[in-house]
Amino acid sequence: MRRNKPDARLIGLPLVFAIAAGTPAWAAPVLVSSSNPFATCVIGGPGTNYLNAEVEPWVAVNPANPSNIIGVWQQDRWSNGGAHGLAAASSFDGGLTWTKPVAQPFSACAGGLGYERASDPWVSIGPDGTAYSVSISFNQSNNNNAVAAAVSKDGGLTWSNLSVIIANNEPTVQFFNDKESVTANPVKAGVAYAVWDRLELPNGNPYANLHTAAFRGPTFFAKTVDGGLTWSSPSVIVNVPSRQQTIGNQIVVNSQNGTLYDFFNLITPPFSKAAGKVAFIKSTDDGATWTKPRIIAGLETVSVVDPNTGEPVRTGDIIPEPAIDPATGQLYVVWQDSRFSGGLFDEIALSTSTDGGQTWSAPLRVNTPRGRPAFNPSVRVNSAGTVAVTYYDFRDLAPGDTTILPTNYWRTTSVDGAKSFGSELHLAGPFDMKTAPNAEGFFIGDYAGLDARGAAFLPFFMQTNSGNTANRTDVFAAP
């Protein structure tokens, strides 16, 4: 949606801060969500719908044409899960300008699958330019849900080959498929991998709202070898016992030897936010067999709240984000962690491996410490081997101010293989997080997009339109 005038109290603060702290300012972000393809849709079931509110963006650069970039997001977020549908927009000039958003065929509002809502957008592009996108599609009025996929052959302008990878519809009410992602093989055209967790209860449906209440949550895997025309039958690749689950599964691929790594949060009793573990499995035979899970570190999140009011802010606090250096195979993973603050608030932790996951570095704090929460990290490695991490934080919140929650977006980089980070760059903000949709807290998504474009990086993220409740959020790129 078109950006509206921000809250007057926030105008000028990024520039003032940049001058005062010596932090370089980024060029103005480019608006991506210029219109709403679901503006007239009324499907969705019970709950509060935030019309024109976009959340949870993801982005991919086309390796066959790096000027082409595809971004996806949830459009019209519901308070109790999902959105009217998933939208996509494309750039053909490296992110400077974007096409009008189009509906992806994953929900009834899009005229595609008949599910009332869609969630968890993801996109990845193969070496031939084929774009793969996936969705969690589900009903709020009953227990029907599915993981679906579609492809684009024209840079994201149109989406076809709609496939249901797995569906659990009534009467199989004890299953809910959740938090899927898709990864295109970077060297094998036509090959892509989808992973997700499936929450299982003896009866009833957890609706993916309280993940740790799931009776069991194994990881499922499927792949395509024909450019998304067909997908393999789903198989379990992390088979957890009773009262354990995975979440946030993402695959990265070693371009040199073909090894697949699936990273996730392994949640075990006793249940709390700090019960998670950053973990991974790997496959050396293109997904046919996988190792047992290996633990990288504890995921010691305490969640995110407004430091002055205690109001919840829903973030990706249980979602680790991985990356791989395409030239060397060095692995990186970032997550939210409170260990650096003594358990007081979340910051950004990173661990790296130079030996294919055999050993991992001790968690390193990536964000500049400011005594405030930092959250929703993303990580990527460019063609020069530089590592970039993006994140939000609340550093501009004044003590005692309960009226607004000023939020900024940052990028920091490492040129020494993540031994240290610096050159913090201000990408966007401050904007008022309290304008965001409320979905178990102020919510702009469990993740934000970031990709490398040669030696450059392309952040793809959300901002609120401070104070504008008719158009609470928009998607932006920082080319």
C-alpha positions, 0 to 999 in steps of 0.5 A: 500500500502507498506510504502515508505521512509518518507520526510527526514525533518520528520525522528526522530522527534517523538523520539526527542519529546518524550524524550524532553517532557517525553511522552512515545513512542508507538511501531512502528505501523503495516502496514495494507494496504499492497496491493490494490485490485482495482489497475487495476480498471478505473471505477468512472466517472469524477474527480481526482482519487488518486490511492493507497490512502487509507482514513477513516479507521474503526475497530472492535475486535471480541468479540467471538475471541479477537485475530481476528480484522477486519479493513475497509477503502476507497481504491483509494479516489476520489477528489470529493467524494468516492473511487474505493471501500471499502477494508478490512483486518483481523488480527488473532493475536491481530493486530500484523500481517494482511491478504492481503486486500480484496475488499468488494462487494460495488462497480463496481470495486469489481464486486459487486453492480454496483455503480461507487463509495463507501464511509463511511466504517464501521464494527461491530462484534456481540457476535457470531463473525458475522461481519456486514459492510455497505457502501454508494454506488453511481454514480458520472455520475448520481444521483443513490445511496444506503446504502448496507450491507454485512456480514463475518462469517470467521473473515473478509476473505470473505464477503457475503449476500450482501443486499441493505438496501435502494436505491434512483436511477433515477428518484428519484433524490432529495435524497442522503443517507449519512454517514451510520454506523452499530452497532452489538447488543453486547448480541443478536447474529444475531441482528445489526442496521444501521443508516444514514441521507438522504438528500432531496432537492425539485429537484436535488441531493446535492451529500452530498458535502455541508451538510447544503445546504440540504433542509431536512435531517432526520435520517433513521434506519434499523435492521437485526435479522437474521445475515444480511440475511434480513434487515427491511424496513427503517424508519425515527427515527429523523424527522427534519423540513425544513432546518434542518438535522442530520449527523454522526449517530452512535448507541451504546447499553447498554449491561445491559438493551438493551437501544439503543442510537443514537448520531448525529450532529443536524444542524439547521439554521443559517447555519455555521460550528458552527450551529451544536449541539451534540445530541442523541435519545434513544430507550428502545424497540430495535428500535421500538420507539425513544425519541425526540432529546436531546441536549448535547452541541453545536458543535462549530467547526471552521474547520481545516486549515494549521495554516501557510498557511490557506489551508483547511484540511478536518476532521470530524469537524461535526461528534461526536463520542460516546462510552459506558462503557459495564460494567456500561452503562456510556456514552461518546461522543467526538467532535471537538470544538473551545470553548477552544481556544476562537474560534481560532481553533478546539480541542477535547471536551468530555462530559459524562453521568452516568444516561442514558443521563438524564444529561451530564457533561460540555464539557472537553478539552481532548487533551493537549493544544499546540496552534494548531488544534487537530482533528478526535477524537475517544473514547472507554472504555476498560474492566477495565473502562479506557476511551481512546481518540485518535486524530491528531494534528499539534503541531510540525509545526514550525512557518512560515514553509509553505512547510510541515504540520507535523502531529502526532497521539496521545492517552490519557486516563482517569481512573476516568470516564472522570473527567480528562485525562493524560498519553498522548501516541505518536502513530505515526508521524510526517507525512506530511499532505500535501501528503494526497489526496485533497478532499475539503482539505487535507483528510485522513478521517472524522474519525479513528478507535479505539476499546477495546480489553480486557484491551488494546486498538487498534487504527486503523488510517491513515498516509501519506507517506510523499512526495510520490504522487504515494502512498500517504497514508496507513492504520496502526494499533497500537496493 
